[in-house]
Amino acid sequence: MQFDRKAPLDVEIGFGMGEFLVRSAKNSPERNIIGFEQIWERVVKTLKRIRREAGLLENIRILRMDVRVSLERLFGQRSIDNVYCLFPCPWPKKGHIKHRLFSTEFLKLVNSRLKAKGNLKIVTDFYPYYEWVLEQSKETGFKVTENTVQPQYDTKFERKWMEAGQEEFYEINMHKVRHVDVPVRKDVKLRSYKVKKFDPANFHFEDQIGKCSVVFKDIIFDEKKQKGIISLIVSELEMVQHFWVSVIKRDDGWRICKTEGQNIFPTEGIATALELVYQAAKSST
């Protein structure tokens, strides 16, 4: 995510096929641009699009990560100039509203990462989502203006709705007028544990369900190597992580620790998962 220069920083959330992302980088070579997208197929197509512009687009970085987690942990307060989000998934079903981007809490997070007088632009095709975002924007430190706009971004989803007959879209512009303090979330130091005895045949993990949930998925144990790996799912706040814990025989007992080679955020939930495995391992004999 590092750039070799200091320059104004723009962020696009959910860049899709990369049309707007690449066009922005070409038109504004003096700016650094970071794009977020979680769907791997779209990331690959965007990388191919960037490759076709070889030598011109050194001002783009791509993150295949949840933007909520990334803004919380990887971006400092007052570090971004502009944020764009074109045609985010509106999650139209009532039971799915909790998945929508730009809740009040998320808008406060975006505010904290924007510089003074920074801007957030959201464009949607779905009027109920447009209304919902406007309602969520209250008391988030933004001055909000809204417009009905003609097609102008030439993205896959804009073209899709145009082909379906939609001729106008809903644009929300949020201008930062007051800073909302949301500190950068710090990593938790993960510890390892040791038990004198461990019996994989009697290992029983009791799932923890709540604000921080830890759910057991599987255990794989190699009798010859006297080494096991335990698979867990850890869910906390807006984040879900797949986490592997190793149980390894040593001369003085069994070591319980994070399995090496996995990409995780060391959170309170991950620390809790390690401790729960330790407690279950102690009870296995």
C-alpha positions in Angstrom: 0.0 0.0 0.0 3.1 2.3 0.2 3.7 4.9 -2.5 7.2 6.3 -3.3 6.0 9.8 -3.0 3.8 12.1 -0.9 0.7 13.2 -2.9 -3.0 13.8 -2.3 -4.8 10.4 -1.6 -8.1 9.3 -3.0 -9.9 6.0 -2.2 -12.5 4.1 -4.2 -14.6 1.6 -2.4 -15.8 -1.3 -4.5 -14.1 -0.5 -7.8 -15.8 -3.3 -9.7 -14.1 -3.8 -13.1 -11.8 -0.8 -12.4 -13.2 1.6 -15.1 -13.4 4.7 -12.8 -10.3 3.7 -10.8 -8.1 3.5 -13.9 -9.6 6.5 -15.5 -9.0 8.6 -12.4 -5.4 7.5 -12.2 -4.8 8.4 -15.8 -6.5 11.7 -15.6 -4.9 12.7 -12.3 -1.3 11.4 -12.3 -0.4 13.8 -9.5 -2.7 11.9 -7.1 -2.3 8.6 -5.3 -5.3 6.3 -5.6 -6.2 3.2 -3.5 -9.0 0.9 -4.6 -10.9 -1.6 -2.5 -12.6 -4.7 -3.9 -13.3 -8.1 -2.3 -14.4 -10.1 -5.4 -11.4 -11.8 -6.8 -12.6 -12.0 -10.4 -13.1 -8.2 -10.4 -9.6 -7.7 -9.0 -8.1 -9.8 -11.7 -9.9 -8.0 -14.5 -8.9 -4.6 -13.0 -5.2 -5.7 -12.8 -5.4 -6.7 -16.5 -6.9 -3.2 -17.3 -4.0 -1.6 -15.4 -1.4 -3.8 -17.2 -2.7 -2.5 -20.5 -1.8 1.0 -19.3 1.8 -0.1 -18.5 4.0 2.7 -17.3 1.2 5.2 -16.8 -0.4 3.9 -13.7 2.2 3.8 -10.9 -0.2 5.9 -8.8 -2.7 3.0 -8.1 -2.7 0.5 -5.3 -5.3 -2.3 -4.9 -6.5 -3.9 -1.6 -8.6 -7.0 -1.6 -9.9 -6.5 1.9 -12.9 -5.4 3.8 -12.8 -1.6 3.7 -14.2 -1.3 7.3 -11.3 -3.3 8.7 -8.8 -1.5 6.5 -9.9 2.0 7.4 -9.9 1.1 11.1 -6.4 -0.3 11.1 -4.4 0.8 8.1 -5.3 4.5 7.6 -4.6 7.2 10.1 -6.9 10.0 11.0 -7.0 12.9 8.5 -5.0 10.9 5.9 -7.4 10.8 2.9 -8.5 13.6 0.6 -11.5 12.0 -1.2 -13.5 8.8 -1.0 -15.7 7.5 -3.9 -18.2 4.7 -3.9 -20.1 4.1 -7.2 -23.1 1.8 -7.2 -22.5 -0.1 -3.9 -24.6 -3.2 -3.3 -27.8 -1.8 -1.7 -28.7 -5.1 0.0 -32.4 -4.5 -0.8 -33.9 -7.2 1.4 -35.0 -6.1 4.9 -33.0 -8.9 6.6 -29.8 -7.8 4.8 -29.8 -4.1 5.8 -27.2 -4.9 8.4 -24.7 -5.6 5.6 -25.1 -2.1 4.0 -22.1 0.2 3.7 -22.4 3.8 5.1 -24.2 3.2 8.4 -23.8 6.0 10.9 -20.8 4.3 12.5 -19.1 3.7 9.2 -19.7 7.3 8.1 -18.0 8.5 11.3 -15.1 6.2 10.5 -14.8 7.7 7.0 -15.1 11.2 8.4 -12.2 10.5 10.8 -9.9 9.3 8.0 -10.7 12.2 5.7 -8.6 15.4 5.9 -10.3 18.7 6.8 -12.7 19.7 4.0 -12.4 16.1 2.5 -15.3 14.7 0.5 -17.2 11.5 0.2 -19.2 10.8 -3.0 -21.8 7.9 -3.2 -23.8 7.1 -6.3 -26.6 4.5 -6.3 -29.4 3.3 -8.6 -31.6 2.2 -5.7 -33.8 5.0 -4.2 -34.5 3.3 -0.9 -30.8 2.9 -0.3 -30.3 6.5 -1.2 -32.9 7.5 1.5 -31.3 5.2 4.0 -27.8 6.7 3.6 -29.2 10.2 4.0 -30.9 9.1 7.3 -27.6 7.5 8.5 -25.6 10.7 7.7 -27.1 12.7 10.6 -24.5 13.8 13.2 -21.6 12.4 11.3 -19.7 15.6 10.8 -20.7 16.0 7.1 -22.6 18.7 5.2 -24.7 16.6 2.8 -26.0 17.6 -0.6 -27.9 15.3 -2.9 -28.6 15.3 -6.6 -30.3 13.3 -9.3 -27.6 12.8 -12.0 -27.4 11.5 -15.6 -25.2 8.5 -16.5 -21.6 9.7 -16.5 -19.3 7.1 -15.0 -19.4 4.3 -17.6 -19.0 1.5 -15.1 -20.4 -2.0 -15.5 -23.3 -1.4 -13.1 -24.2 2.0 -14.5 -24.4 0.4 -18.0 -26.4 -2.5 -16.6 -29.1 -0.2 -15.2 -29.1 2.0 -18.3 -29.8 -1.1 -20.4 -32.7 -1.9 -18.0 -34.1 1.5 -18.8 -32.9 3.6 -15.9 -31.9 7.1 -17.0 -31.2 8.9 -13.6 -29.2 7.9 -10.6 -28.9 9.3 -7.1 -25.8 11.1 -6.0 -24.9 11.9 -2.4 -22.0 14.3 -1.7 -20.7 14.6 1.9 -18.3 17.5 2.7 -16.4 17.2 6.0 -17.2 20.2 8.2 -16.4 18.7 11.6 -13.9 16.1 12.6 -15.1 12.9 14.3 -12.4 11.2 16.4 -12.1 7.5 15.7 -8.6 6.2 16.8 -6.7 3.7 14.7 -7.5 0.2 16.1 -4.3 -1.3 17.4 -3.1 -4.9 17.0 -3.3 -7.2 20.0 -0.1 -9.0 21.0 -0.8 -12.8 20.6 0.7 -15.1 23.1 1.5 -18.8 23.0 0.4 -21.4 25.6 1.8 -24.6 26.9 0.1 -27.7 28.4 1.8 -30.8 29.8 -0.5 -33.3 28.1 -2.7 -33.2 25.1 -5.1 -35.9 23.7 -6.5 -35.1 20.3 -9.0 -37.9 20.5 -10.6 -36.2 23.5 -10.2 -32.6 22.3 -13.6 -30.9 22.6 -14.0 -27.2 21.8 -17.1 -25.4 23.1 -18.1 -22.7 20.7 -18.4 -19.1 22.1 -21.3 -17.1 20.6 -21.7 -13.4 21.3 -20.2 -10.0 20.4 -17.1 -12.0 19.8 -17.9 -15.5 18.4 -15.4 -18.3 18.0 -16.6 -21.4 16.2 -14.8 -24.7 15.9 -14.6 -26.2 12.3 -12.0 -29.0 12.3 -8.9 -30.6 13.8 -6.2 -32.3 11.8 -3.7 -34.3 13.7 -0.5 -36.1 12.5 0.3 -38.9 15.0 3.8 -39.4 13.5 4.8 -35.8 13.7 2.9 -35.2 16.9 1.4 -32.0 15.6 -2.1 -30.8 15.1 -3.9 -27.9 13.4 -7.2 -26.6 14.6 -9.5 -24.6 12.3 -11.7 -21.9 13.8 -13.9 -19.0 12.6 -13.7 -15.8 14.6 -16.4 -13.2 14.2 -16.2 -9.8 15.9 -17.7 -6.4 15.1 -17.7 -6.2 11.2 -14.9 -8.8 10.8 -14.9 -12.5 10.1 -11.6 -14.3 10.1 -10.6 -17.9 9.4 -8.0 -18.8 11.9 -5.7 -21.8 12.4 -4.1 -22.8 15.7 -1.2 -25.2 16.0 -0.7 -27.7 18.8 2.9 -29.0 18.7 4.7 -31.6 20.8 7.8 -30.3 22.6 10.2 -31.9 25.0 8.5 -30.1 28.0 4.9 -30.5 26.8 2.6 -29.2 24.1 2.9 -25.7 22.6 -0.3 -23.9 21.4 0.2 -21.0 19.1 -0.9 -19.2 15.9 -0.1 -21.3 12.8 2.6 -19.6 10.8 2.0 -18.5 7.2 -1.6 -17.2 7.6 -2.8 -13.6 7.0 -4.9 -12.4 9.9 -5.5 -9.3 11.9 -4.3 -9.9 15.5 -7.5 -8.8 17.2 -9.1 -9.4 20.6 -11.2 -12.2 19.0 -8.1 -14.0 17.7 -6.5 -13.7 21.2 -9.7 -15.1 22.7 -9.7 -18.0 20.2 -6.1 -18.9 21.2 -7.1 -18.9 24.9 -10.2 -21.1 24.2 -8.1 -23.6 22.4 -5.7 -23.7 25.4 -8.5 -24.3 27.8 -10.0 -27.1 25.6 -6.5 -28.7 25.3 -6.0 -28.6 29.1 -9.3 -30.4 29.5 -8.5 -33.1 26.9 -6.7 -35.3 29.4 
